[in-house]
Amino acid sequence: MKLGKIISTTSVYVLFAHSIHGQSPVSPNIILILADDLGYADVGFNGCKDIPTPHIDRIAEQGVIFSNGYVSYCVCGPSRAGLITGRYQDRFGFSRNPLFAPNDAGMGLPLSEETIADALKQAGYKSAALGKWHLGAHESLHPVNRGFDDFFGFLGGGHHYFPELWVLNDHYEAKSEYDSYKTRLLRNHERVEEKEYLTDALSREAVSYIEKYKNEPFFIYLAYNAPHEPLQATEKYLSRFGHMEEGKRKTYAAMVSSVDDGVGMVLDKLEELGLSENTLVIFLSDNGGPEQANASDNGILRGGKSDLFEGGIRVPFAMCWPAKIPAGMIFHHPVISLDIFATAIAQSQKPVNTKNRLDGVNLLPYLTGAKKGQPHDYLFWRKFDAKDYALRTGYEKLVIRKGSTRMFFDLDRDVSEQNDLSNQSNARTNKLFKAFQKWESGLVGPAFLGLMEDKEYNALHPERFRRPSGE
Ligand code: CA
């Protein structure tokens, strides 16, 4: 009886799959899960011992761990601009963390740029952006005007997690940058009454949009702001860490655990709907952990958020797609967040023509074995204001601080960047610097004032939060 039941369920599934899709291949669904300020060593698949992340680890177990996975910048805003466009963000002036400026169309991702959602729309995808946007708060820069069909979340660079702290009805009640953390959440353009802890609300919405879009290819950009400051967690998650001493690490652990639960809800929903096999799920952090600020842990990597040492730019990064990517892989060649856009559009069964030249590459052939070697000859980073730069090629890494101090590291022998070899490798250092200069010649300067210029911006824009006339 039991066996009969299994067979009939399977037959129904096969029939169902064929009736919907016939024999032709189907574009995969894509779920891009971004954590915020999560340390390299704070997930189980990178060796974390004190914070269990069984669900995030499922992505790694069912697919590939990128042990040398990078982002294109070491803080939130520019990293997201790179991720969402598949291009080095300094090609279009996104060199700073944008300010929350709802009346300023120039503060955020320029309209010259195409988002991954814009591109996937060409192939018939439905898409939702959930959580932290941070690519502009002006109407023209709102997610639904940047290729997404739906949005649920907040437009600024961070947010409080507890609903009782969302005391501002709208942005025009804000008086400062950090007031944006207190605004009520948005569903598209409507302020909503939300009762759940923020991370839980975002996970709930992700599951809901999977359900809503299940009959067509979909793209969900699930951008948690956890475990970015402020450190706020509910008892549900704190109680899992009762053995830890009171303090930042405990609250941080609880916040990571809430993200992990959310990832579990997403993966479970895919399984329930029979969508796991043909869904590409990607998990990464937007930059390295700021260890002092949120008690994150970048392990043996040097530095953290806002550094171009490995701790600032090398992040937890994993991807699964059971239909195509072999399970249990570890990919050691350098890859970068910019590759996600190129990888996603290359899997579409309908052609996608991108407006701008991408810097990322399609990783799939490297994961299936169709292509050998490394996806990138060089990766580059630039912090414009600090004049800090970096380059990686193979295991070699060039770091330049304050425009002049050059350091050269062999990451194969010295992943912690402790032994500067620039004196012994002068010729090689010079050669890499020339490669950096060539790349930099294709970049532009900052397009807007950033978080560090908050006062200057306010002086220039006294009506920064004013309610637009007619609203
Ligand atoms: Ca961040």
Boltz pocket constraint, residues with backbone or C-beta under 6 A from the ligand:
constraints:
  - pocket:
      binder: B
      contacts: [[A, 35], [A, 36], [A, 37], [A, 75], [A, 76], [A, 228], [A, 286], [A, 287], [A, 288]]
      max_distance: 6.0
